[in-house]
Every structure is written in structure tokens, then in C-alpha cells.
Amino acid sequence: MAKAKNTASILILFLLISSVAAMEFDVGVKPDVRHAALDVQIKQNFSNVFEVNASVRNIGSFECRYRLRADINETKSDQSYKAYSRSAALWPSGIDRLKVYASPKNYTGPIEGNLYIQYCGKEKLVKNFTSKSTSNTTVENTLSLNETSIEERKTEADLNVNETLLVPREYPTFWKVGYANVENFNTTLDYEMPYVNYNRNITYTAFNSSSHEPLGTVKADLQVEEKEEKEKSLLQKVKDNKYKVGLVSSVILNLSLLLLLLRLKGLKLKF
């Protein structure tokens, strides 16, 4: 009987130590996330809309969300700003063509900058670039936009214009906002909110999709009801911790089954 007690005690201690080790391993493991940015194309001379794009491929072993970022500097005015592509969730070996659009404000002349790729919390330089704006972009009209569905990463909206390219102009600090295409008077706005700002307005400049002639400005008001936001935050926390929750649940279940088994066998444990 004493031998059985000692064996059971050692077994439980082993399970506890293994569980702690497993939790530490789960936190410390870094997934294999890599990328390949191929066939980078940069518009050398542009009127109103600057474009840079590249084929991005996930050559890692985990699913990852990818995005391009262009850091642009207007050489003559010394104004600088960032422009982002839409995000793309890619499985291993997945590939997508990501585009960055930007529109200098009342500026004609050379620009220079750096193109980065962002993925799974990482960032790497892809290429340095130069280009030239050949015309000033002036916008006078204000267009109408109606948000029909606001979500964490995207918003569905209706507009009073069609066949239009929406290029981000102003948005909250630290947000990552991609361009949007308007088809059949409908569009999907793409963004990422690392921080929740009090101001949640995004202003776009609307251009004709083919000629890139400016049509006006569009403002999206991405206000979410407080109750809905709390529910989404809770759901996101659960998603972010699903693996740890599963691990802890597994440990508790295993210990419960072991204690039940020992109880059925009439063993009493002493530590």
C-alpha cells in the first residue's frame, strides 16, 4: 500500500511538472514565419496616384497576415507619410498581389521612400524606391458614404459613385488603412487598429479607377456601439488565448481522471 501511495504521488508530481513545462514551451515557441516579396513594380512617373505593388508569398509553416507599407518622403517639400496595402491572410505557400496607393497633397516633384513588408508582428525592408509626381492633386467635392456594417478589420459601405479608387488621406494615428475599390456602388474598407482612438474617422480621396482623375473626398465614421465593442473585445481575448485555455483545460481534466481512478482503487494520497 505504501508503495502504491508513493507511486501515485510521483505520478501526480510528474504530471504537474510536465504541465508547467508544456505551458512554458507553449509561450516560448516561435512559429516559422517567413515571406517572399517578388516582382516589385513601382510607378516611376505618376499623375495624382502613386502605386507600388509586389507578389507576396508565405513560405513559412504557419498562417500569417501580410501587409505592405511604403514610407514616402516628398523631396522638395520634406513632407513624409506612410501608405499601406490591404492586408491578406495567407496560408503556407499562399500568394497574393499586394498594392500600395498614395496621393501627395498639392505636390509636384520627386519622391523617395522605402517599401516594407509586415507579417505576424515582424517587419522587413523590401526595396528602396524613387518616383516623380507630375501634377498637383486638388480636390473640391465631398462625396457621400453610408456605412452598412462596421467590423474589427473591415467595413462594408455604399457610395454615390461607382468604378472608383479610394486612397487613404487622413486617419487616426497608428492605424493601418489600405485602399478600397468601389464596384456596383459598394466597397469594403480595410484597416487595422493597433490602438483604439477616440477619433475613428477615415478620410479618402476618390479617384476614377481608370483615369485616376480626382472626384472628391469621402469620410467614413467608424463608431461602434460601446456594448458591441466590449463583446468583440472579449471574443478577441478568448481567441488570442484559445491554445492556453485548451492546455489548462487538458491538465485539469487529466488530474481529475487520475484522482478519480485512484479513488476507485481505494488509494489515499499524502504529500
N, C-alpha and C positions, 0 to 999 in steps of 0.2 A: 504493500500500500504506500509506504514512504517513497518507494522508487517511482511509483506511478505519479505521486504528487510532484516530485522533483521534475519528472519528465514533462508533465503538463505545464509546470511553471516556466521551464526553459523554453517550451514551445511558444507560450504566450509572449514571453520576452522577445523571442526571435521574431515573431510576427510584428510586434510593436516597433522593434528596431528596423525591420525591413520596411515598414510603412513610412517611418520618418525618413529613411534613406531614399525611398521612392519619391516622397514629396520634394525633397531637396533636389533630386535628379530632375523631376518634372519642371522645377523652376529654373534650373541651371542649363538645361539642354537648349542649344540654339539650332533652329531648323536650317537646313541647307537652302538658302535663298540667294539666287544669282540671276543675272539678266544678260541679255544680248541686245544692244541697240544697233540696228543695221540700217544701211541705206538712208542716211540722214540727208534730207533735202532742205535747202534754205533759199528763200526768195531773195535774190540779190538786189533788185530794184522793185519798189512797190509803190502803189498809189493807194493811200488810205489804210490798207490792211497788210500787215506783215505776217508771213507764215513760215513756220519751220515744222517739219514732221519727220518721223522715223518709225521703222518697224521694230517693235519691242517684243522680245520673246522671253518666256520664263524657262530658264534652263536649270532651275533648282528642283528640289524634290517636294516642295510644299506649295499650296495655292497662295497667291500673293496679289495685292492690288498695286498696280503700277500707274505712274503719272509722270509726265514731262514738265519741267519748269524752265523757263527762259528768263534769265536776269538781263535786262536790257538797259543800256545807257545811251542817251541822246548826246552824242559827242559835242555838238556845238552849244547846246543849252545846259549840259551837265545834269539833266534830269534823269533819274533812274527809277525803274519799276520792275515788277515781276509779272509774268504771264504764265498761265497753267494750261495744260491739256485737260481733256476729260479723263476721268480715271477708268481703268479697265482691270477687272478681276480675272487673272489668268491662272489656269491650272498648269501643272508641269507640262512643258512642251507647247503650251498655248502661245499664240502670237496674235498681235493686233497692231494696226497702224494708228499711232497717236499723233495728234496735231496740236500745235500751239498757234493761236491767233492773237495779235496785238495791234493797237491803233494809236500811234503817237498823237498827242493833243496839240494841234496848231504848230507842227514842227516839220520843217523841210531840211534834209541834210543826212549825213551819215549816222548810223547807229552801230553799236558793237555790244557783244554780250557773251554769255556762257549758257550752254544748254546742259541741264542736269536731268538725271532720271531718279525718281523717288520710288521706293518699294519696301514694304514691311519695316518701316522706321529707318531705313537706310537711304543714303543719297550719294550719287557718284557723278562726277563730271563726264559728259559725253563728248562735247565739242565746243570750241570757241567759234564765234561767227561774227561777220560784218555784213552790213547791208546799207541801203540808202532809201530814204523817203523822198519821193519826187513831187509830193503835193501836200498842202495843208488840208487837214480834215476839219471841216466846220459843220456843226450840227445845230439845227434850229428847231425842228419839230419834236413834239413829245407824243409818243405812241401809247396805245392802251394795252395793258396786260392784265389778265384775270387769273389768279392762282386757283386751280381746281383741286389740288391735292399737295399738301406740304409734308415731306418725309425727312428722315435724318440726313440722307445724302442727295436727294433729288426732289424736284417739284414739277408737277405737271401744270401747264398753263396754256391758256388760249390768248391769241393776239389778234389785232385787227389788220395785220399784214401777213403776207404769205411769201414763200420762197425767200426766206431772209436768214442772214447770219447774224447772230448776237455775239458781240465781242465784249467781255467784261471791261468796265470803265472805272467804277468805284465799288468797293465792297469792304466789309469790316476787316480790321487788322488781323493778320494771321490766318484768315480764311483762304482756302484754295478753291478758286472758281474757274471752271472751264467754259469754253464757248458753247453755244447752243444753236441748233438748226431749226428753223420754223418750216414745217411742212403741213399742208392742209390746215393752216391757221392754228396749229398746235405745236408745242415744244416740250422738251424735258430739260429743266435746268440742272446742271451738275455742280456740286460743291462739296467741300469738306470743312467741318467746323472744329478745329482743334480746341478752340475756346468759344464758349457761348457769350457773345457780345450783346450788350443792350441794344445797339443798333444792328438790325438784321436786314437792312436794305441792300440790294444789289442793283447797281445801275449799269445797263448795257448800252452800247452804241449799235444800232441796227443798220446793216448794210444789205444791199441786194446780193443774193447768193452768187450770181453770175458776174455782174459788172463791178461789184464792191463799191457801188455808189452809196453814200450815206443817206439814210432815210429818216433818222431821228434817234431819240434816246428812249429807253424803256426802263422802268423801275419795278423791281419785284420786292414786295414786302413779305418777308418770310417769318411772320409772327406765328407762334404756336401757342395754343391754349396751355395754361400752366398745368392743368391736370394731365393732359395728353403728354406733355413734356416729361413729367415725373414718371408716368407709366413707361415711356420709352427709355428713360434713363435706367430704371430698374431692370427692364428687359435686357438692355445692353450689358449691365453689370453681370446678370446671370449668364449671358452668352460668353462674356470675357472670362468667366471663372468656371465654365462648364467642365473642363478637364479636372480642375482641382476638386470641384464638388463631387464628380464621379469617383475620384480616387478616395476621398474621405468616406464616401458612402460605401465603397467597396471594403475599406478597412473595418468600418463599424459592423457591416454585415458578416464579414469573416469572423470577427471576435465574438459576435452574438451566436453564430452557429457553433463555434468551438466551445463556448461556455455551456450552451445547451447540450452538446454532445457529452461533455464531461459531467454535467449534472445527471444526465440519463444513466451514466455509468456509475454514479454514486461517488464521484471523486470530489473532494473539497480542497480548494487551493489556499495555500498560505504563502505570504510573501514576507 
